[in-house]
């Protein structure tokens, strides 16, 4: 997974990134790659780009979007703990989805190998749980 740089965008839900805080106090971003068989997460230090922690789990294609959204949020919080960081240090989350995505709205149009994933507002669902900017691609 690549580095995620937070940018201010009034259309994104969650907190507006504080650029002054991004390079101090252990700011971290998390990347999530939802695959057809596994989901991988990586926490990265914003200032250094250093990988802090990773986590991989099996993707349950029949879990449905709500269960998977809950799991993603829980896994991000667990990953932060493993990285030695607090939730307040989380600046943003990027999520890659195996399917068609409306990137501007963060909606999953369809993800053929994931049951029930049609017109899902993934960005908004995860942002409500984590209260940081979310990018979906």
N, CA, C and O atoms as a DFTB+ gen file, in Angstrom:
548 C
 N C O
     1  1       0.834      -1.169       0.000
     2  2       0.000       0.000       0.000
     3  2       0.884       1.239       0.000
     4  3       1.949       1.260       0.617
     5  1       0.426       2.266      -0.701
     6  2       1.185       3.498      -0.760
     7  2       0.871       4.423       0.392
     8  3       0.045       4.115       1.252
     9  1       1.539       5.557       0.397
    10  2       1.316       6.554       1.441
    11  2       0.073       7.357       1.114
    12  3      -0.201       7.633      -0.053
    13  1      -0.672       7.729       2.124
    14  2      -1.870       8.522       1.969
    15  2      -1.603       9.897       2.531
    16  3      -1.252      10.027       3.704
    17  1      -1.761      10.918       1.727
    18  2      -1.557      12.291       2.200
    19  2      -2.920      12.936       2.387
    20  3      -3.706      13.006       1.443
    21  1      -3.203      13.399       3.575
    22  2      -4.477      14.037       3.861
    23  2      -4.517      15.415       3.210
    24  3      -3.556      16.182       3.277
    25  1      -5.644      15.709       2.583
    26  2      -5.855      17.022       2.002
    27  2      -7.176      17.554       2.485
    28  3      -8.079      16.780       2.801
    29  1      -7.305      18.855       2.547
    30  2      -8.559      19.457       2.966
    31  2      -9.531      19.399       1.801
    32  3      -9.207      19.819       0.691
    33  1     -10.722      18.880       2.057
    34  2     -11.759      18.782       1.047
    35  2     -13.082      18.848       1.782
    36  3     -13.429      17.924       2.518
    37  1     -13.817      19.915       1.596
    38  2     -15.061      20.123       2.332
    39  2     -16.108      19.057       2.043
    40  3     -17.074      18.921       2.794
    41  1     -15.931      18.304       0.972
    42  2     -16.903      17.266       0.640
    43  2     -16.676      15.977       1.407
    44  3     -17.539      15.100       1.394
    45  1     -15.549      15.839       2.071
    46  2     -15.255      14.613       2.799
    47  2     -15.826      14.696       4.209
    48  3     -15.678      15.717       4.879
    49  1     -16.481      13.622       4.665
    50  2     -17.008      13.642       6.028
    51  2     -15.905      13.441       7.047
    52  3     -14.784      13.069       6.700
    53  1     -16.221      13.682       8.278
    54  2     -15.235      13.520       9.337
    55  2     -14.512      14.822       9.578
    56  3     -14.876      15.860       9.024
    57  1     -13.512      14.768      10.384
    58  2     -12.762      15.974      10.734
    59  2     -11.903      16.442       9.571
    60  3     -11.370      15.632       8.814
    61  1     -11.774      17.753       9.437
    62  2     -10.851      18.317       8.465
    63  2      -9.441      18.110       8.991
    64  3      -9.168      18.441      10.144
    65  1      -8.534      17.570       8.178
    66  2      -7.175      17.325       8.655
    67  2      -6.514      18.599       9.151
    68  3      -6.654      19.653       8.531
    69  1      -5.807      18.512      10.242
    70  2      -5.042      19.614      10.808
    71  2      -3.609      19.440      10.340
    72  3      -2.860      18.641      10.904
    73  1      -3.223      20.184       9.311
    74  2      -1.887      20.011       8.732
    75  2      -0.784      20.255       9.750
    76  3       0.255      19.596       9.694
    77  1      -0.981      21.180      10.675
    78  2       0.054      21.451      11.658
    79  2       0.255      20.266      12.589
    80  3       1.354      20.051      13.099
    81  1      -0.808      19.496      12.811
    82  2      -0.699      18.335      13.694
    83  2      -0.200      17.101      12.953
    84  3       0.217      16.130      13.584
    85  1      -0.236      17.127      11.616
    86  2       0.110      15.941      10.846
    87  2       1.566      15.529      10.993
    88  3       1.887      14.353      10.824
    89  1       2.447      16.459      11.300
    90  2       3.862      16.136      11.357
    91  2       4.424      16.157      12.772
    92  3       5.637      16.248      12.961
    93  1       3.553      16.074      13.752
    94  2       4.029      16.023      15.132
    95  2       3.137      15.066      15.912
    96  3       2.074      14.662      15.441
    97  1       3.570      14.725      17.059
    98  2       2.753      13.934      17.975
    99  2       2.334      12.575      17.424
   100  3       1.284      12.058      17.806
   101  1       3.127      11.991      16.541
   102  2       2.874      10.630      16.097
   103  2       1.675      10.444      15.201
   104  3       1.025       9.400      15.263
   105  1       1.359      11.421      14.370
   106  2       0.218      11.303      13.452
   107  2       0.362      10.056      12.586
   108  3       1.461       9.703      12.160
   109  1      -0.762       9.400      12.334
   110  2      -0.759       8.141      11.598
   111  2      -1.926       8.103      10.621
   112  3      -2.989       8.663      10.887
   113  1      -1.718       7.437       9.486
   114  2      -2.786       7.130       8.541
   115  2      -2.846       5.618       8.387
   116  3      -1.854       4.924       8.610
   117  1      -4.004       5.115       8.007
   118  2      -4.177       3.679       7.832
   119  2      -4.718       3.412       6.424
   120  3      -5.639       4.080       5.955
   121  1      -4.122       2.420       5.770
   122  2      -4.605       1.942       4.488
   123  2      -5.273       0.600       4.680
   124  3      -4.768      -0.256       5.407
   125  1      -6.421       0.414       4.021
   126  2      -7.174      -0.836       4.099
   127  2      -7.381      -1.348       2.680
   128  3      -7.878      -0.616       1.823
   129  1      -7.009      -2.584       2.427
   130  2      -7.180      -3.207       1.114
   131  2      -8.142      -4.373       1.282
   132  3      -7.766      -5.429       1.790
   133  1      -9.392      -4.179       0.849
   134  2     -10.399      -5.241       0.934
   135  2     -10.276      -6.083      -0.325
   136  3     -10.580      -5.615      -1.423
   137  1      -9.841      -7.298      -0.171
   138  2      -9.717      -8.196      -1.306
   139  2     -10.824      -9.236      -1.294
   140  3     -11.597      -9.327      -0.341
   141  1     -10.890     -10.004      -2.343
   142  2     -11.906     -11.049      -2.434
   143  2     -11.716     -12.174      -1.438
   144  3     -12.679     -12.840      -1.060
   145  1     -10.468     -12.394      -1.005
   146  2     -10.183     -13.471      -0.052
   147  2      -9.551     -12.992       1.247
   148  3      -9.657     -13.659       2.275
   149  1      -8.881     -11.811       1.201
   150  2      -8.275     -11.298       2.437
   151  2      -8.374      -9.782       2.481
   152  3      -8.476      -9.112       1.453
   153  1      -8.341      -9.263       3.697
   154  2      -8.314      -7.824       3.921
   155  2      -7.014      -7.508       4.646
   156  3      -6.687      -8.130       5.656
   157  1      -6.274      -6.534       4.118
   158  2      -4.990      -6.148       4.698
   159  2      -5.050      -4.696       5.146
   160  3      -5.610      -3.847       4.453
   161  1      -4.467      -4.417       6.313
   162  2      -4.395      -3.063       6.842
   163  2      -2.946      -2.723       7.150
   164  3      -2.160      -3.591       7.530
   165  1      -2.598      -1.446       6.982
   166  2      -1.261      -0.990       7.327
   167  2      -1.347       0.411       7.925
   168  3      -1.988       1.299       7.363
   169  1      -0.695       0.599       9.073
   170  2      -0.591       1.911       9.711
   171  2       0.765       2.500       9.346
   172  3       1.791       1.823       9.408
   173  1       0.750       3.781       8.962
   174  2       1.964       4.461       8.526
   175  2       2.122       5.776       9.276
   176  3       1.156       6.521       9.439
   177  1       3.329       6.060       9.730
   178  2       3.642       7.329      10.368
   179  2       3.610       8.424       9.305
   180  3       4.267       8.305       8.270
   181  1       2.854       9.481       9.554
   182  2       2.696      10.551       8.568
   183  2       4.012      11.273       8.308
   184  3       4.342      11.550       7.155
   185  1       4.755      11.577       9.336
   186  2       5.977      12.361       9.184
   187  2       7.091      11.605       8.478
   188  3       7.817      12.186       7.671
   189  1       7.234      10.323       8.770
   190  2       8.374       9.567       8.246
   191  2       8.022       8.606       7.113
   192  3       8.904       8.173       6.372
   193  1       6.733       8.269       6.974
   194  2       6.338       7.266       5.991
   195  2       6.656       5.853       6.432
   196  3       6.487       4.907       5.664
   197  1       7.118       5.702       7.667
   198  2       7.506       4.394       8.191
   199  2       6.269       3.538       8.474
   200  3       5.289       4.000       9.059
   201  1       6.347       2.280       8.042
   202  2       5.307       1.306       8.366
   203  2       5.379       1.014       9.863
   204  3       6.434       0.650      10.383
   205  1       4.254       1.176      10.548
   206  2       4.212       0.965      11.991
   207  2       3.657      -0.395      12.378
   208  3       4.143      -1.024      13.318
   209  1       2.638      -0.852      11.654
   210  2       2.016      -2.145      11.968
   211  2       1.169      -2.575      10.785
   212  3       0.675      -1.746      10.021
   213  1       1.007      -3.899      10.643
   214  2       0.129      -4.453       9.611
   215  2      -0.765      -5.514      10.232
   216  3      -0.467      -6.074      11.287
   217  1      -1.857      -5.768       9.550
   218  2      -2.797      -6.800       9.994
   219  2      -3.465      -7.366       8.754
   220  3      -3.853      -6.616       7.858
   221  1      -3.601      -8.663       8.698
   222  2      -4.295      -9.323       7.595
   223  2      -5.315     -10.297       8.171
   224  3      -5.035     -11.011       9.133
   225  1      -6.495     -10.314       7.570
   226  2      -7.532     -11.259       7.989
   227  2      -8.280     -11.756       6.757
   228  3      -8.194     -11.162       5.683
   229  1      -8.992     -12.821       6.923
   230  2      -9.782     -13.384       5.837
   231  2     -10.997     -12.508       5.569
   232  3     -11.669     -12.068       6.502
   233  1     -11.280     -12.255       4.297
   234  2     -12.485     -11.530       3.914
   235  2     -13.624     -12.530       3.808
   236  3     -13.527     -13.511       3.071
   237  1     -14.703     -12.285       4.542
   238  2     -15.901     -13.116       4.442
   239  2     -16.802     -12.496       3.383
   240  3     -17.458     -11.491       3.658
   241  1     -16.856     -13.066       2.175
   242  2     -17.617     -12.448       1.092
   243  2     -19.122     -12.404       1.351
   244  3     -19.843     -11.678       0.667
   245  1     -19.602     -13.165       2.323
   246  2     -21.029     -13.191       2.638
   247  2     -21.383     -12.357       3.866
   248  3     -22.543     -12.343       4.278
   249  1     -20.417     -11.665       4.456
   250  2     -20.659     -10.909       5.691
   251  2     -21.591      -9.725       5.474
   252  3     -22.319      -9.341       6.389
   253  1     -21.581      -9.151       4.303
   254  2     -22.409      -7.979       4.040
   255  2     -21.697      -6.696       4.435
   256  3     -20.759      -6.717       5.232
   257  1     -22.146      -5.581       3.876
   258  2     -21.454      -4.317       4.088
   259  2     -21.457      -3.821       5.531
   260  3     -20.442      -3.297       5.989
   261  1     -22.545      -3.964       6.253
   262  2     -22.588      -3.448       7.626
   263  2     -21.602      -4.198       8.519
   264  3     -20.848      -3.581       9.272
   265  1     -21.607      -5.518       8.435
   266  2     -20.679      -6.306       9.246
   267  2     -19.235      -6.001       8.872
   268  3     -18.371      -5.912       9.744
   269  1     -18.970      -5.843       7.581
   270  2     -17.593      -5.567       7.162
   271  2     -17.178      -4.159       7.576
   272  3     -16.028      -3.950       7.963
   273  1     -18.079      -3.200       7.505
   274  2     -17.785      -1.839       7.946
   275  2     -17.441      -1.826       9.435
   276  3     -16.475      -1.186       9.850
   277  1     -18.229      -2.530      10.225
   278  2     -17.945      -2.639      11.658
   279  2     -16.574      -3.267      11.891
   280  3     -15.812      -2.809      12.742
   281  1     -16.265      -4.317      11.129
   282  2     -14.988      -5.010      11.278
   283  2     -13.818      -4.112      10.889
   284  3     -12.786      -4.109      11.560
   285  1     -13.975      -3.355       9.813
   286  2     -12.909      -2.439       9.391
   287  2     -12.611      -1.430      10.489
   288  3     -11.451      -1.207      10.833
   289  1     -13.654      -0.819      11.038
   290  2     -13.460       0.178      12.103
   291  2     -12.774      -0.454      13.315
   292  3     -11.849       0.130      13.880
   293  1     -13.220      -1.633      13.711
   294  2     -12.599      -2.328      14.844
   295  2     -11.142      -2.663      14.545
   296  3     -10.277      -2.492      15.405
   297  1     -10.865      -3.138      13.330
   298  2      -9.495      -3.502      12.959
   299  2      -8.575      -2.277      12.917
   300  3      -7.402      -2.373      13.279
   301  1      -9.098      -1.131      12.481
   302  2      -8.288       0.089      12.472
   303  2      -7.899       0.467      13.895
   304  3      -6.742       0.805      14.148
   305  1      -8.838       0.416      14.820
   306  2      -8.551       0.758      16.219
   307  2      -7.540      -0.223      16.812
   308  3      -6.621       0.186      17.521
   309  1      -7.707      -1.516      16.526
   310  2      -6.758      -2.527      16.999
   311  2      -5.372      -2.278      16.410
   312  3      -4.368      -2.383      17.116
   313  1      -5.314      -1.950      15.129
   314  2      -4.039      -1.685      14.459
   315  2      -3.335      -0.484      15.086
   316  3      -2.116      -0.502      15.254
   317  1      -4.086       0.550      15.431
   318  2      -3.488       1.708      16.092
   319  2      -2.831       1.307      17.409
   320  3      -1.735       1.765      17.729
   321  1      -3.503       0.457      18.163
   322  2      -2.944      -0.030      19.430
   323  2      -1.658      -0.805      19.172
   324  3      -0.663      -0.613      19.871
   325  1      -1.677      -1.681      18.167
   326  2      -0.487      -2.453      17.821
   327  2       0.661      -1.542      17.381
   328  3       1.832      -1.862      17.584
   329  1       0.310      -0.398      16.773
   330  2       1.317       0.549      16.302
   331  2       1.803       1.454      17.430
   332  3       2.717       2.254      17.233
   333  1       1.198       1.333      18.606
   334  2       1.589       2.169      19.732
   335  2       1.062       3.588      19.621
   336  3       1.655       4.523      20.160
   337  1      -0.049       3.744      18.923
   338  2      -0.637       5.063      18.717
   339  2      -2.049       5.108      19.283
   340  3      -2.724       4.086      19.409
   341  1      -2.476       6.319      19.619
   342  2      -3.826       6.540      20.124
   343  2      -4.766       6.869      18.981
   344  3      -4.331       7.290      17.909
   345  1      -6.036       6.677      19.209
   346  2      -7.035       6.980      18.191
   347  2      -6.992       8.465      17.796
   348  3      -7.273       8.810      16.648
   349  1      -6.644       9.329      18.733
   350  2      -6.564      10.763      18.451
   351  2      -5.447      11.094      17.466
   352  3      -5.440      12.178      16.882
   353  1      -4.510      10.181      17.279
   354  2      -3.406      10.411      16.349
   355  2      -3.749       9.986      14.923
   356  3      -2.978      10.244      13.998
   357  1      -4.892       9.342      14.739
   358  2      -5.331       8.925      13.409
   359  2      -5.783      10.147      12.619
   360  3      -6.637      10.906      13.077
   361  1      -5.204      10.338      11.424
   362  2      -5.527      11.499      10.600
   363  2      -6.442      11.166       9.425
   364  3      -7.229      12.013       9.004
   365  1      -6.354       9.940       8.887
   366  2      -7.164       9.576       7.723
   367  2      -7.060       8.078       7.483
   368  3      -6.148       7.411       7.971
   369  1      -8.028       7.563       6.710
   370  2      -8.032       6.158       6.312
   371  2      -8.323       6.094       4.811
   372  3      -9.233       6.762       4.319
   373  1      -7.548       5.292       4.095
   374  2      -7.796       5.026       2.684
   375  2      -8.233       3.586       2.534
   376  3      -7.635       2.689       3.126
   377  1      -9.288       3.353       1.735
   378  2      -9.828       2.005       1.578
   379  2      -9.889       1.654       0.098
   380  3     -10.493       2.376      -0.695
   381  1      -9.260       0.538      -0.269
   382  2      -9.325       0.008      -1.630
   383  2     -10.344      -1.123      -1.646
   384  3     -10.324      -2.008      -0.790
   385  1     -11.235      -1.081      -2.632
   386  2     -12.343      -2.039      -2.721
   387  2     -12.266      -2.766      -4.059
   388  3     -11.972      -2.145      -5.080
   389  1     -12.530      -4.087      -4.070
   390  2     -12.491      -4.844      -5.326
   391  2     -13.799      -4.686      -6.109
   392  3     -14.658      -5.567      -6.078
   393  1     -13.938      -3.580      -6.795
   394  2     -15.161      -3.365      -7.566
   395  2     -15.184      -1.964      -8.136
   396  3     -14.158      -1.291      -8.239
   397  1     -16.380      -1.542      -8.503
   398  2     -16.578      -0.213      -9.075
   399  2     -16.924       0.764      -7.955
   400  3     -17.801       0.502      -7.131
   401  1     -16.220       1.894      -7.943
   402  2     -16.381       2.878      -6.886
   403  2     -16.594       4.258      -7.497
   404  3     -15.943       4.623      -8.476
   405  1     -17.509       5.017      -6.909
   406  2     -17.649       6.433      -7.234
   407  2     -16.730       7.154      -6.253
   408  3     -17.121       7.434      -5.120
   409  1     -15.513       7.454      -6.690
   410  2     -14.502       7.962      -5.763
   411  2     -14.876       9.300      -5.154
   412  3     -14.557       9.549      -3.991
   413  1     -15.537      10.163      -5.894
   414  2     -15.893      11.481      -5.354
   415  2     -16.847      11.375      -4.166
   416  3     -16.740      12.140      -3.207
   417  1     -17.778      10.425      -4.235
   418  2     -18.746      10.263      -3.142
   419  2     -18.347       9.164      -2.166
   420  3     -18.926       9.052      -1.085
   421  1     -17.359       8.349      -2.543
   422  2     -16.941       7.254      -1.668
   423  2     -17.930       6.112      -1.606
   424  3     -17.945       5.349      -0.640
   425  1     -18.761       5.989      -2.635
   426  2     -19.763       4.922      -2.691
   427  2     -19.228       3.738      -3.497
   428  3     -18.595       3.907      -4.538
   429  1     -19.497       2.549      -2.992
   430  2     -19.188       1.337      -3.739
   431  2     -20.399       1.066      -4.629
   432  3     -21.491       0.793      -4.131
   433  1     -20.206       1.140      -5.929
   434  2     -21.299       0.899      -6.875
   435  2     -21.624      -0.587      -6.900
   436  3     -22.781      -0.993      -6.788
   437  1     -20.578      -1.382      -7.049
   438  2     -20.733      -2.835      -7.001
   439  2     -19.384      -3.477      -6.716
   440  3     -18.342      -3.003      -7.170
   441  1     -19.425      -4.550      -5.963
   442  2     -18.236      -5.361      -5.707
   443  2     -18.695      -6.801      -5.892
   444  3     -19.174      -7.441      -4.956
   445  1     -18.541      -7.290      -7.099
   446  2     -19.123      -8.554      -7.522
   447  2     -18.889      -9.749      -6.624
   448  3     -19.767     -10.603      -6.500
   449  1     -17.729      -9.833      -5.993
   450  2     -17.435     -11.012      -5.174
   451  2     -17.798     -10.804      -3.699
   452  3     -17.532     -11.682      -2.879
   453  1     -18.400      -9.661      -3.345
   454  2     -18.830      -9.396      -1.973
   455  2     -20.353      -9.268      -1.951
   456  3     -20.909      -8.354      -2.559
   457  1     -21.020     -10.172      -1.260
   458  2     -22.482     -10.198      -1.234
   459  2     -23.066      -8.927      -0.628
   460  3     -22.630      -8.465       0.426
   461  1     -24.058      -8.375      -1.313
   462  2     -24.772      -7.216      -0.799
   463  2     -24.091      -5.883      -1.024
   464  3     -24.577      -4.853      -0.558
   465  1     -22.969      -5.888      -1.733
   466  2     -22.232      -4.648      -1.943
   467  2     -22.685      -3.987      -3.250
   468  3     -22.044      -4.133      -4.291
   469  1     -23.786      -3.270      -3.173
   470  2     -24.301      -2.513      -4.309
   471  2     -24.800      -1.173      -3.786
   472  3     -25.680      -1.117      -2.928
   473  1     -24.226      -0.097      -4.314
   474  2     -24.578       1.268      -3.928
   475  2     -24.446       1.480      -2.420
   476  3     -25.392       1.906      -1.757
   477  1     -23.269       1.180      -1.893
   478  2     -22.980       1.277      -0.458
   479  2     -22.170       2.550      -0.187
   480  3     -21.121       2.745      -0.801
   481  1     -22.633       3.417       0.715
   482  2     -21.898       4.646       1.045
   483  2     -20.744       4.352       2.016
   484  3     -20.758       4.800       3.162
   485  1     -19.759       3.601       1.544
   486  2     -18.690       3.110       2.404
   487  2     -17.957       4.243       3.114
   488  3     -17.706       4.159       4.317
   489  1     -17.613       5.302       2.382
   490  2     -16.897       6.420       3.001
   491  2     -17.674       6.969       4.191
   492  3     -17.104       7.161       5.265
   493  1     -18.955       7.221       4.015
   494  2     -19.764       7.797       5.086
   495  2     -19.918       6.839       6.262
   496  3     -19.871       7.264       7.416
   497  1     -20.100       5.555       5.982
   498  2     -20.273       4.569       7.053
   499  2     -19.028       4.470       7.932
   500  3     -19.125       4.439       9.158
   501  1     -17.865       4.420       7.296
   502  2     -16.624       4.302       8.067
   503  2     -16.299       5.625       8.757
   504  3     -15.804       5.622       9.884
   505  1     -16.567       6.751       8.105
   506  2     -16.294       8.060       8.708
   507  2     -17.116       8.261       9.980
   508  3     -16.625       8.854      10.941
   509  1     -18.343       7.782      10.000
   510  2     -19.174       7.900      11.208
   511  2     -18.566       7.129      12.378
   512  3     -18.704       7.534      13.533
   513  1     -17.909       6.045      12.083
   514  2     -17.328       5.217      13.141
   515  2     -15.970       5.737      13.612
   516  3     -15.647       5.638      14.796
   517  1     -15.165       6.295      12.685
   518  2     -13.803       6.677      13.031
   519  2     -13.607       8.194      13.160
   520  3     -12.628       8.634      13.762
   521  1     -14.505       8.981      12.614
   522  2     -14.474      10.440      12.720
   523  2     -13.185      11.041      12.190
   524  3     -12.606      11.938      12.803
   525  1     -12.736      10.533      11.033
   526  2     -11.600      11.098      10.309
   527  2     -11.942      11.063       8.822
   528  3     -12.864      10.347       8.430
   529  1     -11.227      11.814       7.981
   530  2     -11.466      11.729       6.543
   531  2     -11.192      10.312       6.028
   532  3     -10.242       9.651       6.445
   533  1     -12.054       9.871       5.110
   534  2     -11.957       8.542       4.513
   535  2     -11.915       8.690       2.997
   536  3     -12.716       9.424       2.419
   537  1     -10.996       8.002       2.365
   538  2     -10.934       7.945       0.906
   539  2     -11.216       6.509       0.478
   540  3     -10.694       5.560       1.062
   541  1     -12.048       6.365      -0.550
   542  2     -12.391       5.035      -1.064
   543  2     -12.033       4.992      -2.544
   544  3     -12.364       5.905      -3.301
   545  1     -11.351       3.919      -2.946
   546  2     -10.962       3.757      -4.341
   547  2     -11.080       2.312      -4.735
   548  3     -10.796       1.959      -5.880
